[in-house]
């Protein structure tokens, strides 16, 4: 096991083996999956605390039928050991992926003045921009994930801080 880099993003869950040559299917957890799997250092593990480095060997096929192989996993038995693990990509300063990770679900949203907006229950990946779905009792709010509104995320406290624009709330 290697030390975890300071910032990583969960980008996919390994769901099943496909074929006899160590190929696996992945469930993307980030809209940046395609970009990150090809361009970033990858790590794998059941959680962020216990991971190891892994290198993408090949990507076969297109769309939902795409299969992936990783260095050191050439057989079906090798690939079986990967099922259920999460694939993480190295983080870089200013990554938008940090703001749309499914790991944020359940976080509280508050304004910079401290007013509680509600709990993050879903993240919608829309063509123009991503949107947080915030639940507060029976009240539901949609908050666009843009740098002008989202000030930051405190993972220790499980809080997302926003600067709401006029009329947003």
C-alpha positions as CSV (number, residue, x, y, z in Angstrom):
1,X,0.0,0.0,0.0
2,X,1.2,3.5,-0.8
3,X,0.4,6.7,1.0
4,X,-2.6,8.4,-0.4
5,X,-1.9,11.5,-2.4
6,X,-3.3,14.7,-0.8
7,X,-6.2,15.0,-3.3
8,X,-7.9,12.2,-5.1
9,X,-11.3,11.8,-6.7
10,X,-13.4,8.7,-6.9
11,X,-14.0,8.2,-10.7
12,X,-15.4,4.7,-11.0
13,X,-16.5,1.5,-9.2
14,X,-15.4,-1.8,-10.6
15,X,-18.6,-3.7,-11.1
16,X,-17.8,-7.0,-12.9
17,X,-15.4,-9.1,-14.9
18,X,-15.9,-9.3,-18.6
19,X,-14.0,-11.9,-20.6
20,X,-11.1,-14.1,-19.8
21,X,-8.1,-11.7,-20.1
22,X,-8.6,-9.6,-17.0
23,X,-11.1,-7.2,-18.5
24,X,-13.5,-5.4,-16.1
25,X,-16.5,-3.2,-16.4
26,X,-16.6,0.1,-14.6
27,X,-19.5,2.3,-13.3
28,X,-18.5,5.9,-13.7
29,X,-18.9,8.0,-10.5
30,X,-17.8,11.3,-12.1
31,X,-18.6,13.2,-15.3
32,X,-14.8,13.6,-15.7
33,X,-14.3,9.8,-15.8
34,X,-13.3,9.6,-19.5
35,X,-10.8,12.5,-19.2
36,X,-9.3,11.3,-15.8
37,X,-8.9,7.6,-16.5
38,X,-6.7,8.4,-19.5
39,X,-4.7,11.3,-18.1
40,X,-4.2,10.9,-14.4
41,X,-2.3,8.7,-12.0
42,X,-4.8,6.0,-10.8
43,X,-5.3,4.4,-7.4
44,X,-7.6,1.6,-6.3
45,X,-9.1,0.4,-3.0
46,X,-12.2,-0.2,-1.0
47,X,-11.9,3.3,0.6
48,X,-9.6,6.3,0.4
49,X,-7.6,5.2,3.4
50,X,-6.2,2.0,2.0
51,X,-5.3,2.3,-1.7
52,X,-2.6,1.2,-4.0
53,X,-1.4,2.5,-7.4
54,X,-2.8,0.9,-10.5
55,X,-2.1,1.6,-14.1
56,X,-4.6,1.4,-17.0
57,X,-3.3,-1.1,-19.6
58,X,-6.1,-0.9,-22.2
59,X,-9.6,0.3,-22.9
60,X,-11.6,-1.9,-25.3
61,X,-14.9,-1.0,-27.0
62,X,-17.1,2.1,-26.7
63,X,-19.9,3.5,-24.6
64,X,-21.5,1.1,-22.1
65,X,-19.9,-1.9,-23.6
66,X,-16.4,-0.6,-22.8
67,X,-14.0,-2.9,-21.0
68,X,-10.8,-2.0,-19.2
69,X,-7.6,-3.9,-18.3
70,X,-5.1,-2.9,-15.7
71,X,-1.4,-3.8,-15.5
72,X,-0.8,-7.0,-13.5
73,X,-4.4,-8.3,-14.0
74,X,-4.2,-10.6,-17.0
75,X,-6.6,-13.4,-16.1
76,X,-10.3,-13.6,-15.1
77,X,-9.2,-14.7,-11.6
78,X,-6.9,-11.6,-11.3
79,X,-9.8,-9.4,-12.3
80,X,-12.2,-10.9,-9.9
81,X,-10.1,-9.5,-7.0
82,X,-10.9,-5.9,-8.3
83,X,-14.7,-6.2,-8.1
84,X,-16.3,-3.8,-5.6
85,X,-13.2,-1.6,-5.4
86,X,-13.2,2.1,-6.2
87,X,-10.9,3.7,-8.8
88,X,-9.5,7.0,-7.7
89,X,-7.7,9.6,-9.9
90,X,-5.1,12.0,-8.6
91,X,-6.4,15.5,-7.9
92,X,-5.0,18.7,-9.2
93,X,-5.6,22.3,-7.9
94,X,-8.9,23.7,-9.2
95,X,-10.4,20.3,-10.2
96,X,-14.1,20.6,-10.7
97,X,-14.4,16.9,-10.0
98,X,-14.1,17.6,-6.3
99,X,-17.3,19.5,-6.4
100,X,-19.4,16.8,-8.0
101,X,-18.2,13.7,-6.3
102,X,-20.9,11.4,-5.1
103,X,-18.9,11.2,-1.8
104,X,-20.5,14.6,-1.0
105,X,-24.0,13.2,-0.7
106,X,-25.3,13.8,2.8
107,X,-23.2,16.9,3.3
108,X,-24.9,19.9,4.8
109,X,-25.1,23.1,2.8
110,X,-24.8,26.4,4.5
111,X,-24.4,30.0,3.3
112,X,-21.3,31.9,4.1
113,X,-23.3,33.8,6.7
114,X,-24.1,30.4,8.4
115,X,-27.7,29.9,7.4
116,X,-28.5,26.2,6.8
117,X,-29.9,25.5,3.4
118,X,-30.3,21.7,3.8
119,X,-28.7,18.4,2.9
120,X,-27.2,17.4,-0.4
121,X,-29.3,14.4,-1.6
122,X,-28.3,14.2,-5.3
123,X,-26.0,15.7,-7.9
124,X,-27.3,16.1,-11.4
125,X,-24.9,16.1,-14.3
126,X,-26.5,18.4,-16.8
127,X,-25.1,19.6,-20.2
128,X,-24.6,23.2,-19.2
129,X,-23.5,22.7,-15.6
130,X,-23.9,20.4,-12.7
131,X,-26.6,21.0,-10.1
132,X,-26.9,20.1,-6.4
133,X,-30.3,18.8,-5.2
134,X,-30.7,20.1,-1.6
135,X,-33.4,18.8,0.7
136,X,-34.7,20.7,3.8
137,X,-37.8,18.9,5.1
138,X,-40.3,19.0,2.2
139,X,-38.5,21.9,0.6
140,X,-36.2,21.0,-2.4
141,X,-33.7,23.5,-3.9
142,X,-31.5,23.2,-7.0
143,X,-28.1,24.9,-6.7
144,X,-25.9,25.3,-9.8
145,X,-22.4,24.0,-9.2
146,X,-20.5,27.1,-10.4
147,X,-17.4,28.8,-8.8
148,X,-19.4,32.0,-8.3
149,X,-21.8,30.2,-5.9
150,X,-19.8,27.3,-4.4
151,X,-17.2,28.8,-2.0
152,X,-15.8,25.5,-0.7
153,X,-16.2,22.1,0.8
154,X,-15.1,21.1,4.3
155,X,-14.8,17.3,4.3
156,X,-14.0,17.1,8.0
157,X,-17.3,18.8,8.9
158,X,-19.3,17.4,5.9
159,X,-20.3,21.0,4.9
160,X,-20.6,22.8,1.5
161,X,-20.4,26.6,1.8
162,X,-22.2,28.7,-0.7
163,X,-22.5,32.4,-1.6
164,X,-26.1,32.5,-2.9
165,X,-27.0,34.9,-5.6
166,X,-30.1,37.1,-5.4
167,X,-33.2,34.9,-5.8
168,X,-31.4,31.6,-5.6
169,X,-32.8,30.5,-2.2
